[in-house]
Amino acid sequence: ISSDPPNSTQGPATDKKAPQEKLVDKAGKNPTQEPEEEIDIDLDAPETEKAALAIQNQFRRFQKKKK
């Protein structure tokens, strides 16, 4: 026996009368979001530059393939 409502085949029900509002705390961030992790990356390191170039090249290939 299914506990789903009878019209569940149309996907999740949304209330189109009331606009969806995101909950925001006093700092202007989503309260369910975890605190942002601070990442220390040496932007002048040669390994960082190589990684950035590799990522950019892959993205360009992806964009060409997408067209």
Predicted model as a PDB file, atoms N, CA, C, CB and O in Angstrom, pLDDT in the B-factor column:
MODEL        1                                                                  
ATOM      1  N   ILE A   1       0.864  -1.190   0.000  1.00 59.00           N  
ATOM      2  CA  ILE A   1       0.000   0.000   0.000  1.00 59.00           C  
ATOM      3  C   ILE A   1       0.892   1.230   0.000  1.00 59.00           C  
ATOM      4  CB  ILE A   1      -0.973   0.011   1.238  1.00 59.00           C  
ATOM      5  O   ILE A   1       1.834   1.328   0.787  1.00 59.00           O  
ATOM      6  N   SER A   2       0.589   2.162  -0.885  1.00 53.00           N  
ATOM      7  CA  SER A   2       1.366   3.392  -0.994  1.00 53.00           C  
ATOM      8  C   SER A   2       0.781   4.467  -0.095  1.00 53.00           C  
ATOM      9  CB  SER A   2       1.411   3.880  -2.448  1.00 53.00           C  
ATOM     10  O   SER A   2      -0.438   4.620  -0.007  1.00 53.00           O  
ATOM     11  N   SER A   3       1.651   5.210   0.572  1.00 57.00           N  
ATOM     12  CA  SER A   3       1.187   6.285   1.447  1.00 57.00           C  
ATOM     13  C   SER A   3       1.218   7.633   0.728  1.00 57.00           C  
ATOM     14  CB  SER A   3       2.045   6.346   2.718  1.00 57.00           C  
ATOM     15  O   SER A   3       0.954   8.669   1.339  1.00 57.00           O  
ATOM     16  N   ASP A   4       1.536   7.625  -0.557  1.00 53.00           N  
ATOM     17  CA  ASP A   4       1.585   8.859  -1.336  1.00 53.00           C  
ATOM     18  C   ASP A   4       0.176   9.331  -1.666  1.00 53.00           C  
ATOM     19  CB  ASP A   4       2.397   8.656  -2.627  1.00 53.00           C  
ATOM     20  O   ASP A   4      -0.738   8.516  -1.791  1.00 53.00           O  
ATOM     21  N   PRO A   5      -0.007  10.652  -1.809  1.00 56.00           N  
ATOM     22  CA  PRO A   5      -1.319  11.148  -2.221  1.00 56.00           C  
ATOM     23  C   PRO A   5      -1.653  10.666  -3.631  1.00 56.00           C  
ATOM     24  CB  PRO A   5      -1.359  12.689  -2.159  1.00 56.00           C  
ATOM     25  O   PRO A   5      -0.743  10.344  -4.395  1.00 56.00           O  
ATOM     26  N   PRO A   6      -2.922  10.607  -3.990  1.00 55.00           N  
ATOM     27  CA  PRO A   6      -3.324  10.061  -5.290  1.00 55.00           C  
ATOM     28  C   PRO A   6      -2.748  10.818  -6.484  1.00 55.00           C  
ATOM     29  CB  PRO A   6      -4.817  10.056  -5.389  1.00 55.00           C  
ATOM     30  O   PRO A   6      -2.559  10.208  -7.537  1.00 55.00           O  
ATOM     31  N   ASN A   7      -2.462  12.105  -6.375  1.00 53.00           N  
ATOM     32  CA  ASN A   7      -1.945  12.863  -7.516  1.00 53.00           C  
ATOM     33  C   ASN A   7      -0.430  13.005  -7.469  1.00 53.00           C  
ATOM     34  CB  ASN A   7      -2.586  14.239  -7.562  1.00 53.00           C  
ATOM     35  O   ASN A   7       0.109  13.984  -7.984  1.00 53.00           O  
ATOM     36  N   SER A   8       0.260  12.057  -6.869  1.00 48.00           N  
ATOM     37  CA  SER A   8       1.712  12.155  -6.722  1.00 48.00           C  
ATOM     38  C   SER A   8       2.455  11.854  -8.020  1.00 48.00           C  
ATOM     39  CB  SER A   8       2.183  11.214  -5.640  1.00 48.00           C  
ATOM     40  O   SER A   8       3.674  12.014  -8.066  1.00 48.00           O  
ATOM     41  N   THR A   9       1.770  11.427  -9.064  1.00 52.00           N  
ATOM     42  CA  THR A   9       2.442  11.131 -10.317  1.00 52.00           C  
ATOM     43  C   THR A   9       2.860  12.393 -11.058  1.00 52.00           C  
ATOM     44  CB  THR A   9       1.549  10.296 -11.195  1.00 52.00           C  
ATOM     45  O   THR A   9       3.638  12.321 -12.009  1.00 52.00           O  
ATOM     46  N   GLN A  10       2.359  13.535 -10.639  1.00 51.00           N  
ATOM     47  CA  GLN A  10       2.700  14.792 -11.300  1.00 51.00           C  
ATOM     48  C   GLN A  10       3.918  15.449 -10.678  1.00 51.00           C  
ATOM     49  CB  GLN A  10       1.526  15.743 -11.250  1.00 51.00           C  
ATOM     50  O   GLN A  10       4.230  16.585 -11.035  1.00 51.00           O  
ATOM     51  N   GLY A  11       4.620  14.794  -9.766  1.00 52.00           N  
ATOM     52  CA  GLY A  11       5.799  15.345  -9.127  1.00 52.00           C  
ATOM     53  C   GLY A  11       5.421  16.043  -7.835  1.00 52.00           C  
ATOM     54  O   GLY A  11       4.280  15.956  -7.383  1.00 52.00           O  
ATOM     55  N   PRO A  12       6.377  16.730  -7.248  1.00 54.00           N  
ATOM     56  CA  PRO A  12       6.105  17.384  -5.971  1.00 54.00           C  
ATOM     57  C   PRO A  12       5.101  18.516  -6.122  1.00 54.00           C  
ATOM     58  CB  PRO A  12       7.394  17.915  -5.367  1.00 54.00           C  
ATOM     59  O   PRO A  12       5.136  19.272  -7.093  1.00 54.00           O  
ATOM     60  N   ALA A  13       4.221  18.617  -5.162  1.00 55.00           N  
ATOM     61  CA  ALA A  13       3.191  19.655  -5.199  1.00 55.00           C  
ATOM     62  C   ALA A  13       3.811  20.990  -4.807  1.00 55.00           C  
ATOM     63  CB  ALA A  13       2.005  19.301  -4.257  1.00 55.00           C  
ATOM     64  O   ALA A  13       4.573  21.068  -3.843  1.00 55.00           O  
ATOM     65  N   THR A  14       3.487  22.026  -5.548  1.00 52.00           N  
ATOM     66  CA  THR A  14       3.965  23.363  -5.223  1.00 52.00           C  
ATOM     67  C   THR A  14       2.773  24.288  -5.138  1.00 52.00           C  
ATOM     68  CB  THR A  14       4.990  23.872  -6.272  1.00 52.00           C  
ATOM     69  O   THR A  14       1.813  24.154  -5.896  1.00 52.00           O  
ATOM     70  N   ASP A  15       2.838  25.216  -4.224  1.00 50.00           N  
ATOM     71  CA  ASP A  15       1.783  26.202  -4.056  1.00 50.00           C  
ATOM     72  C   ASP A  15       2.131  27.397  -4.928  1.00 50.00           C  
ATOM     73  CB  ASP A  15       1.614  26.618  -2.555  1.00 50.00           C  
ATOM     74  O   ASP A  15       3.024  28.171  -4.586  1.00 50.00           O  
ATOM     75  N   LYS A  16       1.443  27.557  -6.043  1.00 52.00           N  
ATOM     76  CA  LYS A  16       1.775  28.625  -6.984  1.00 52.00           C  
ATOM     77  C   LYS A  16       1.167  29.959  -6.580  1.00 52.00           C  
ATOM     78  CB  LYS A  16       1.311  28.256  -8.373  1.00 52.00           C  
ATOM     79  O   LYS A  16       1.491  30.990  -7.170  1.00 52.00           O  
ATOM     80  N   LYS A  17       0.294  29.952  -5.589  1.00 54.00           N  
ATOM     81  CA  LYS A  17      -0.325  31.200  -5.151  1.00 54.00           C  
ATOM     82  C   LYS A  17       0.639  32.030  -4.319  1.00 54.00           C  
ATOM     83  CB  LYS A  17      -1.590  30.914  -4.353  1.00 54.00           C  
ATOM     84  O   LYS A  17       0.673  33.253  -4.460  1.00 54.00           O  
ATOM     85  N   ALA A  18       1.417  31.400  -3.459  1.00 52.00           N  
ATOM     86  CA  ALA A  18       2.347  32.111  -2.588  1.00 52.00           C  
ATOM     87  C   ALA A  18       3.761  31.932  -3.116  1.00 52.00           C  
ATOM     88  CB  ALA A  18       2.239  31.608  -1.125  1.00 52.00           C  
ATOM     89  O   ALA A  18       4.190  30.799  -3.337  1.00 52.00           O  
ATOM     90  N   PRO A  19       4.494  33.014  -3.324  1.00 53.00           N  
ATOM     91  CA  PRO A  19       5.872  32.877  -3.809  1.00 53.00           C  
ATOM     92  C   PRO A  19       6.756  32.230  -2.751  1.00 53.00           C  
ATOM     93  CB  PRO A  19       6.444  34.248  -4.208  1.00 53.00           C  
ATOM     94  O   PRO A  19       6.598  32.462  -1.553  1.00 53.00           O  
ATOM     95  N   GLN A  20       7.680  31.422  -3.223  1.00 55.00           N  
ATOM     96  CA  GLN A  20       8.599  30.765  -2.312  1.00 55.00           C  
ATOM     97  C   GLN A  20       9.617  31.793  -1.830  1.00 55.00           C  
ATOM     98  CB  GLN A  20       9.300  29.554  -2.994  1.00 55.00           C  
ATOM     99  O   GLN A  20      10.207  32.517  -2.632  1.00 55.00           O  
ATOM    100  N   GLU A  21       9.818  31.851  -0.518  1.00 54.00           N  
ATOM    101  CA  GLU A  21      10.807  32.762   0.048  1.00 54.00           C  
ATOM    102  C   GLU A  21      11.856  31.938   0.754  1.00 54.00           C  
ATOM    103  CB  GLU A  21      10.156  33.786   1.019  1.00 54.00           C  
ATOM    104  O   GLU A  21      11.544  30.976   1.456  1.00 54.00           O  
ATOM    105  N   LYS A  22      13.115  32.328   0.559  1.00 57.00           N  
ATOM    106  CA  LYS A  22      14.195  31.638   1.241  1.00 57.00           C  
ATOM    107  C   LYS A  22      14.325  32.209   2.642  1.00 57.00           C  
ATOM    108  CB  LYS A  22      15.528  31.768   0.459  1.00 57.00           C  
ATOM    109  O   LYS A  22      14.195  33.414   2.856  1.00 57.00           O  
ATOM    110  N   LEU A  23      14.583  31.325   3.586  1.00 57.00           N  
ATOM    111  CA  LEU A  23      14.794  31.778   4.951  1.00 57.00           C  
ATOM    112  C   LEU A  23      16.176  32.407   5.045  1.00 57.00           C  
ATOM    113  CB  LEU A  23      14.643  30.608   5.963  1.00 57.00           C  
ATOM    114  O   LEU A  23      17.162  31.835   4.581  1.00 57.00           O  
ATOM    115  N   VAL A  24      16.239  33.579   5.643  1.00 54.00           N  
ATOM    116  CA  VAL A  24      17.508  34.287   5.750  1.00 54.00           C  
ATOM    117  C   VAL A  24      17.671  34.751   7.189  1.00 54.00           C  
ATOM    118  CB  VAL A  24      17.575  35.492   4.758  1.00 54.00           C  
ATOM    119  O   VAL A  24      16.746  35.307   7.779  1.00 54.00           O  
ATOM    120  N   ASP A  25      18.859  34.517   7.753  1.00 52.00           N  
ATOM    121  CA  ASP A  25      19.090  34.990   9.104  1.00 52.00           C  
ATOM    122  C   ASP A  25      19.544  36.452   9.085  1.00 52.00           C  
ATOM    123  CB  ASP A  25      20.131  34.108   9.809  1.00 52.00           C  
ATOM    124  O   ASP A  25      19.573  37.076   8.025  1.00 52.00           O  
ATOM    125  N   LYS A  26      19.891  36.990  10.229  1.00 57.00           N  
ATOM    126  CA  LYS A  26      20.229  38.406  10.334  1.00 57.00           C  
ATOM    127  C   LYS A  26      21.470  38.773   9.528  1.00 57.00           C  
ATOM    128  CB  LYS A  26      20.439  38.777  11.781  1.00 57.00           C  
ATOM    129  O   LYS A  26      21.598  39.919   9.097  1.00 57.00           O  
ATOM    130  N   ALA A  27      22.384  37.833   9.313  1.00 58.00           N  
ATOM    131  CA  ALA A  27      23.597  38.101   8.550  1.00 58.00           C  
ATOM    132  C   ALA A  27      23.343  38.039   7.050  1.00 58.00           C  
ATOM    133  CB  ALA A  27      24.686  37.112   8.931  1.00 58.00           C  
ATOM    134  O   ALA A  27      24.240  38.339   6.263  1.00 58.00           O  
ATOM    135  N   GLY A  28      22.144  37.658   6.642  1.00 62.00           N  
ATOM    136  CA  GLY A  28      21.818  37.583   5.221  1.00 62.00           C  
ATOM    137  C   GLY A  28      22.194  36.268   4.589  1.00 62.00           C  
ATOM    138  O   GLY A  28      22.188  36.151   3.364  1.00 62.00           O  
ATOM    139  N   LYS A  29      22.520  35.273   5.391  1.00 59.00           N  
ATOM    140  CA  LYS A  29      22.889  33.967   4.865  1.00 59.00           C  
ATOM    141  C   LYS A  29      21.790  32.967   5.161  1.00 59.00           C  
ATOM    142  CB  LYS A  29      24.225  33.492   5.457  1.00 59.00           C  
ATOM    143  O   LYS A  29      20.953  33.192   6.035  1.00 59.00           O  
ATOM    144  N   ASN A  30      21.794  31.870   4.437  1.00 61.00           N  
ATOM    145  CA  ASN A  30      20.836  30.797   4.654  1.00 61.00           C  
ATOM    146  C   ASN A  30      21.133  30.145   6.006  1.00 61.00           C  
ATOM    147  CB  ASN A  30      20.893  29.747   3.496  1.00 61.00           C  
ATOM    148  O   ASN A  30      22.248  29.662   6.206  1.00 61.00           O  
ATOM    149  N   PRO A  31      20.181  30.113   6.938  1.00 59.00           N  
ATOM    150  CA  PRO A  31      20.461  29.575   8.271  1.00 59.00           C  
ATOM    151  C   PRO A  31      20.753  28.080   8.281  1.00 59.00           C  
ATOM    152  CB  PRO A  31      19.304  29.853   9.175  1.00 59.00           C  
ATOM    153  O   PRO A  31      21.379  27.595   9.223  1.00 59.00           O  
ATOM    154  N   THR A  32      20.324  27.337   7.273  1.00 70.00           N  
ATOM    155  CA  THR A  32      20.588  25.909   7.231  1.00 70.00           C  
ATOM    156  C   THR A  32      21.955  25.613   6.626  1.00 70.00           C  
ATOM    157  CB  THR A  32      19.503  25.198   6.443  1.00 70.00           C  
ATOM    158  O   THR A  32      22.411  24.470   6.642  1.00 70.00           O  
ATOM    159  N   GLN A  33      22.601  26.635   6.097  1.00 69.00           N  
ATOM    160  CA  GLN A  33      23.907  26.454   5.476  1.00 69.00           C  
ATOM    161  C   GLN A  33      24.986  26.404   6.551  1.00 69.00           C  
ATOM    162  CB  GLN A  33      24.197  27.586   4.468  1.00 69.00           C  
ATOM    163  O   GLN A  33      24.959  27.174   7.511  1.00 69.00           O  
ATOM    164  N   GLU A  34      25.940  25.481   6.376  1.00 75.00           N  
ATOM    165  CA  GLU A  34      27.021  25.362   7.339  1.00 75.00           C  
ATOM    166  C   GLU A  34      27.939  26.574   7.218  1.00 75.00           C  
ATOM    167  CB  GLU A  34      27.810  24.046   7.124  1.00 75.00           C  
ATOM    168  O   GLU A  34      27.987  27.203   6.161  1.00 75.00           O  
ATOM    169  N   PRO A  35      28.663  26.910   8.273  1.00 80.00           N  
ATOM    170  CA  PRO A  35      29.604  28.030   8.184  1.00 80.00           C  
ATOM    171  C   PRO A  35      30.619  27.766   7.083  1.00 80.00           C  
ATOM    172  CB  PRO A  35      30.322  28.258   9.537  1.00 80.00           C  
ATOM    173  O   PRO A  35      31.085  26.640   6.908  1.00 80.00           O  
ATOM    174  N   GLU A  36      30.953  28.811   6.347  1.00 84.00           N  
ATOM    175  CA  GLU A  36      31.856  28.651   5.210  1.00 84.00           C  
ATOM    176  C   GLU A  36      33.258  28.316   5.692  1.00 84.00           C  
ATOM    177  CB  GLU A  36      31.879  29.924   4.350  1.00 84.00           C  
ATOM    178  O   GLU A  36      33.798  28.967   6.587  1.00 84.00           O  
ATOM    179  N   GLU A  37      33.838  27.284   5.082  1.00 88.00           N  
ATOM    180  CA  GLU A  37      35.171  26.836   5.449  1.00 88.00           C  
ATOM    181  C   GLU A  37      36.194  27.733   4.764  1.00 88.00           C  
ATOM    182  CB  GLU A  37      35.389  25.345   5.062  1.00 88.00           C  
ATOM    183  O   GLU A  37      36.117  27.962   3.557  1.00 88.00           O  
ATOM    184  N   GLU A  38      37.139  28.234   5.525  1.00 88.00           N  
ATOM    185  CA  GLU A  38      38.170  29.100   4.950  1.00 88.00           C  
ATOM    186  C   GLU A  38      39.277  28.223   4.388  1.00 88.00           C  
ATOM    187  CB  GLU A  38      38.735  30.098   6.013  1.00 88.00           C  
ATOM    188  O   GLU A  38      39.812  27.354   5.076  1.00 88.00           O  
ATOM    189  N   ILE A  39      39.611  28.466   3.122  1.00 87.00           N  
ATOM    190  CA  ILE A  39      40.616  27.671   2.442  1.00 87.00           C  
ATOM    191  C   ILE A  39      41.791  28.565   2.099  1.00 87.00           C  
ATOM    192  CB  ILE A  39      40.038  27.001   1.174  1.00 87.00           C  
ATOM    193  O   ILE A  39      41.621  29.614   1.478  1.00 87.00           O  
ATOM    194  N   ASP A  40      42.977  28.154   2.500  1.00 89.00           N  
ATOM    195  CA  ASP A  40      44.182  28.933   2.245  1.00 89.00           C  
ATOM    196  C   ASP A  40      44.919  28.311   1.062  1.00 89.00           C  
ATOM    197  CB  ASP A  40      45.097  28.991   3.510  1.00 89.00           C  
ATOM    198  O   ASP A  40      45.496  27.230   1.179  1.00 89.00           O  
ATOM    199  N   ILE A  41      44.896  29.004  -0.082  1.00 89.00           N  
ATOM    200  CA  ILE A  41      45.556  28.522  -1.289  1.00 89.00           C  
ATOM    201  C   ILE A  41      46.587  29.553  -1.719  1.00 89.00           C  
ATOM    202  CB  ILE A  41      44.527  28.250  -2.429  1.00 89.00           C  
ATOM    203  O   ILE A  41      46.288  30.743  -1.810  1.00 89.00           O  
ATOM    204  N   ASP A  42      47.807  29.087  -1.981  1.00 91.00           N  
ATOM    205  CA  ASP A  42      48.864  29.977  -2.468  1.00 91.00           C  
ATOM    206  C   ASP A  42      48.638  30.198  -3.962  1.00 91.00           C  
ATOM    207  CB  ASP A  42      50.299  29.380  -2.190  1.00 91.00           C  
ATOM    208  O   ASP A  42      48.931  29.328  -4.783  1.00 91.00           O  
ATOM    209  N   LEU A  43      48.112  31.375  -4.300  1.00 91.00           N  
ATOM    210  CA  LEU A  43      47.780  31.657  -5.692  1.00 91.00           C  
ATOM    211  C   LEU A  43      49.015  31.893  -6.558  1.00 91.00           C  
ATOM    212  CB  LEU A  43      46.875  32.858  -5.766  1.00 91.00           C  
ATOM    213  O   LEU A  43      48.912  31.918  -7.784  1.00 91.00           O  
ATOM    214  N   ASP A  44      50.159  32.063  -5.946  1.00 93.00           N  
ATOM    215  CA  ASP A  44      51.386  32.278  -6.709  1.00 93.00           C  
ATOM    216  C   ASP A  44      52.177  30.994  -6.929  1.00 93.00           C  
ATOM    217  CB  ASP A  44      52.255  33.288  -6.007  1.00 93.00           C  
ATOM    218  O   ASP A  44      53.207  31.017  -7.602  1.00 93.00           O  
ATOM    219  N   ALA A  45      51.724  29.896  -6.387  1.00 94.00           N  
ATOM    220  CA  ALA A  45      52.430  28.620  -6.524  1.00 94.00           C  
ATOM    221  C   ALA A  45      52.297  28.106  -7.952  1.00 94.00           C  
ATOM    222  CB  ALA A  45      51.882  27.574  -5.520  1.00 94.00           C  
ATOM    223  O   ALA A  45      51.226  28.213  -8.548  1.00 94.00           O  
ATOM    224  N   PRO A  46      53.373  27.549  -8.510  1.00 95.00           N  
ATOM    225  CA  PRO A  46      53.305  27.021  -9.889  1.00 95.00           C  
ATOM    226  C   PRO A  46      52.298  25.878 -10.031  1.00 95.00           C  
ATOM    227  CB  PRO A  46      54.688  26.535 -10.332  1.00 95.00           C  
ATOM    228  O   PRO A  46      51.691  25.725 -11.091  1.00 95.00           O  
ATOM    229  N   GLU A  47      52.111  25.079  -8.989  1.00 96.00           N  
ATOM    230  CA  GLU A  47      51.146  23.972  -9.051  1.00 96.00           C  
ATOM    231  C   GLU A  47      49.720  24.514  -9.183  1.00 96.00           C  
ATOM    232  CB  GLU A  47      51.264  23.074  -7.791  1.00 96.00           C  
ATOM    233  O   GLU A  47      48.886  23.925  -9.871  1.00 96.00           O  
ATOM    234  N   THR A  48      49.450  25.641  -8.518  1.00 95.00           N  
ATOM    235  CA  THR A  48      48.126  26.255  -8.593  1.00 95.00           C  
ATOM    236  C   THR A  48      47.859  26.767 -10.004  1.00 95.00           C  
ATOM    237  CB  THR A  48      48.001  27.403  -7.573  1.00 95.00           C  
ATOM    238  O   THR A  48      46.758  26.616 -10.534  1.00 95.00           O  
ATOM    239  N   GLU A  49      48.875  27.372 -10.601  1.00 95.00           N  
ATOM    240  CA  GLU A  49      48.724  27.884 -11.971  1.00 95.00           C  
ATOM    241  C   GLU A  49      48.496  26.744 -12.959  1.00 95.00           C  
ATOM    242  CB  GLU A  49      49.966  28.698 -12.384  1.00 95.00           C  
ATOM    243  O   GLU A  49      47.662  26.862 -13.857  1.00 95.00           O  
ATOM    244  N   LYS A  50      49.222  25.652 -12.803  1.00 96.00           N  
ATOM    245  CA  LYS A  50      49.044  24.496 -13.684  1.00 96.00           C  
ATOM    246  C   LYS A  50      47.634  23.916 -13.538  1.00 96.00           C  
ATOM    247  CB  LYS A  50      50.102  23.415 -13.374  1.00 96.00           C  
ATOM    248  O   LYS A  50      46.992  23.559 -14.526  1.00 96.00           O  
ATOM    249  N   ALA A  51      47.167  23.829 -12.297  1.00 96.00           N  
ATOM    250  CA  ALA A  51      45.831  23.287 -12.062  1.00 96.00           C  
ATOM    251  C   ALA A  51      44.766  24.191 -12.670  1.00 96.00           C  
ATOM    252  CB  ALA A  51      45.578  23.110 -10.559  1.00 96.00           C  
ATOM    253  O   ALA A  51      43.801  23.705 -13.258  1.00 96.00           O  
ATOM    254  N   ALA A  52      44.936  25.504 -12.531  1.00 96.00           N  
ATOM    255  CA  ALA A  52      43.965  26.444 -13.091  1.00 96.00           C  
ATOM    256  C   ALA A  52      43.926  26.333 -14.613  1.00 96.00           C  
ATOM    257  CB  ALA A  52      44.304  27.886 -12.671  1.00 96.00           C  
ATOM    258  O   ALA A  52      42.847  26.345 -15.205  1.00 96.00           O  
ATOM    259  N   LEU A  53      45.073  26.227 -15.240  1.00 97.00           N  
ATOM    260  CA  LEU A  53      45.120  26.090 -16.695  1.00 97.00           C  
ATOM    261  C   LEU A  53      44.457  24.788 -17.150  1.00 97.00           C  
ATOM    262  CB  LEU A  53      46.573  26.143 -17.188  1.00 97.00           C  
ATOM    263  O   LEU A  53      43.753  24.766 -18.159  1.00 97.00           O  
ATOM    264  N   ALA A  54      44.684  23.705 -16.404  1.00 97.00           N  
ATOM    265  CA  ALA A  54      44.079  22.423 -16.761  1.00 97.00           C  
ATOM    266  C   ALA A  54      42.558  22.505 -16.650  1.00 97.00           C  
ATOM    267  CB  ALA A  54      44.624  21.296 -15.857  1.00 97.00           C  
ATOM    268  O   ALA A  54      41.842  21.992 -17.510  1.00 97.00           O  
ATOM    269  N   ILE A  55      42.064  23.149 -15.595  1.00 97.00           N  
ATOM    270  CA  ILE A  55      40.617  23.294 -15.417  1.00 97.00           C  
ATOM    271  C   ILE A  55      40.030  24.143 -16.533  1.00 97.00           C  
ATOM    272  CB  ILE A  55      40.294  23.919 -14.046  1.00 97.00           C  
ATOM    273  O   ILE A  55      38.974  23.815 -17.073  1.00 97.00           O  
ATOM    274  N   GLN A  56      40.705  25.231 -16.882  1.00 97.00           N  
ATOM    275  CA  GLN A  56      40.217  26.107 -17.950  1.00 97.00           C  
ATOM    276  C   GLN A  56      40.178  25.380 -19.285  1.00 97.00           C  
ATOM    277  CB  GLN A  56      41.095  27.353 -18.062  1.00 97.00           C  
ATOM    278  O   GLN A  56      39.223  25.531 -20.047  1.00 97.00           O  
ATOM    279  N   ASN A  57      41.203  24.597 -19.574  1.00 97.00           N  
ATOM    280  CA  ASN A  57      41.237  23.846 -20.832  1.00 97.00           C  
ATOM    281  C   ASN A  57      40.107  22.826 -20.903  1.00 97.00           C  
ATOM    282  CB  ASN A  57      42.583  23.141 -20.994  1.00 97.00           C  
ATOM    283  O   ASN A  57      39.466  22.681 -21.944  1.00 97.00           O  
ATOM    284  N   GLN A  58      39.863  22.128 -19.819  1.00 96.00           N  
ATOM    285  CA  GLN A  58      38.770  21.166 -19.800  1.00 96.00           C  
ATOM    286  C   GLN A  58      37.428  21.862 -19.997  1.00 96.00           C  
ATOM    287  CB  GLN A  58      38.772  20.385 -18.486  1.00 96.00           C  
ATOM    288  O   GLN A  58      36.557  21.353 -20.702  1.00 96.00           O  
ATOM    289  N   PHE A  59      37.264  23.019 -19.377  1.00 96.00           N  
ATOM    290  CA  PHE A  59      36.008  23.760 -19.526  1.00 96.00           C  
ATOM    291  C   PHE A  59      35.822  24.218 -20.962  1.00 96.00           C  
ATOM    292  CB  PHE A  59      35.977  24.968 -18.579  1.00 96.00           C  
ATOM    293  O   PHE A  59      34.716  24.137 -21.497  1.00 96.00           O  
ATOM    294  N   ARG A  60      36.880  24.696 -21.590  1.00 96.00           N  
ATOM    295  CA  ARG A  60      36.787  25.123 -22.996  1.00 96.00           C  
ATOM    296  C   ARG A  60      36.415  23.950 -23.896  1.00 96.00           C  
ATOM    297  CB  ARG A  60      38.120  25.744 -23.465  1.00 96.00           C  
ATOM    298  O   ARG A  60      35.589  24.093 -24.798  1.00 96.00           O  
ATOM    299  N   ARG A  61      37.021  22.792 -23.652  1.00 95.00           N  
ATOM    300  CA  ARG A  61      36.666  21.600 -24.438  1.00 95.00           C  
ATOM    301  C   ARG A  61      35.204  21.230 -24.237  1.00 95.00           C  
ATOM    302  CB  ARG A  61      37.563  20.411 -24.053  1.00 95.00           C  
ATOM    303  O   ARG A  61      34.514  20.858 -25.186  1.00 95.00           O  
ATOM    304  N   PHE A  62      34.741  21.334 -23.009  1.00 94.00           N  
ATOM    305  CA  PHE A  62      33.355  21.043 -22.696  1.00 94.00           C  
ATOM    306  C   PHE A  62      32.429  21.987 -23.444  1.00 94.00           C  
ATOM    307  CB  PHE A  62      33.115  21.141 -21.194  1.00 94.00           C  
ATOM    308  O   PHE A  62      31.407  21.562 -23.984  1.00 94.00           O  
ATOM    309  N   GLN A  63      32.785  23.276 -23.477  1.00 93.00           N  
ATOM    310  CA  GLN A  63      31.958  24.265 -24.155  1.00 93.00           C  
ATOM    311  C   GLN A  63      31.914  24.009 -25.673  1.00 93.00           C  
ATOM    312  CB  GLN A  63      32.488  25.680 -23.868  1.00 93.00           C  
ATOM    313  O   GLN A  63      30.865  24.150 -26.300  1.00 93.00           O  
ATOM    314  N   LYS A  64      33.054  23.634 -26.247  1.00 91.00           N  
ATOM    315  CA  LYS A  64      33.088  23.322 -27.687  1.00 91.00           C  
ATOM    316  C   LYS A  64      32.236  22.101 -27.996  1.00 91.00           C  
ATOM    317  CB  LYS A  64      34.536  23.084 -28.157  1.00 91.00           C  
ATOM    318  O   LYS A  64      31.494  22.077 -28.978  1.00 91.00           O  
ATOM    319  N   LYS A  65      32.354  21.081 -27.137  1.00 88.00           N  
ATOM    320  CA  LYS A  65      31.609  19.842 -27.336  1.00 88.00           C  
ATOM    321  C   LYS A  65      30.108  20.091 -27.172  1.00 88.00           C  
ATOM    322  CB  LYS A  65      32.087  18.759 -26.347  1.00 88.00           C  
ATOM    323  O   LYS A  65      29.294  19.453 -27.839  1.00 88.00           O  
ATOM    324  N   LYS A  66      29.751  21.003 -26.298  1.00 81.00           N  
ATOM    325  CA  LYS A  66      28.359  21.326 -26.016  1.00 81.00           C  
ATOM    326  C   LYS A  66      27.681  21.940 -27.227  1.00 81.00           C  
ATOM    327  CB  LYS A  66      28.263  22.272 -24.830  1.00 81.00           C  
ATOM    328  O   LYS A  66      26.490  21.710 -27.437  1.00 81.00           O  
ATOM    329  N   LYS A  67      28.390  22.704 -28.020  1.00 75.00           N  
ATOM    330  CA  LYS A  67      27.815  23.368 -29.198  1.00 75.00           C  
ATOM    331  C   LYS A  67      27.568  22.448 -30.299  1.00 75.00           C  
ATOM    332  CB  LYS A  67      28.680  24.443 -29.676  1.00 75.00           C  
ATOM    333  O   LYS A  67      27.087  22.861 -31.354  1.00 75.00           O  
TER     334      LYS A  67                                                      
ENDMDL                                                                          
END                                                                             
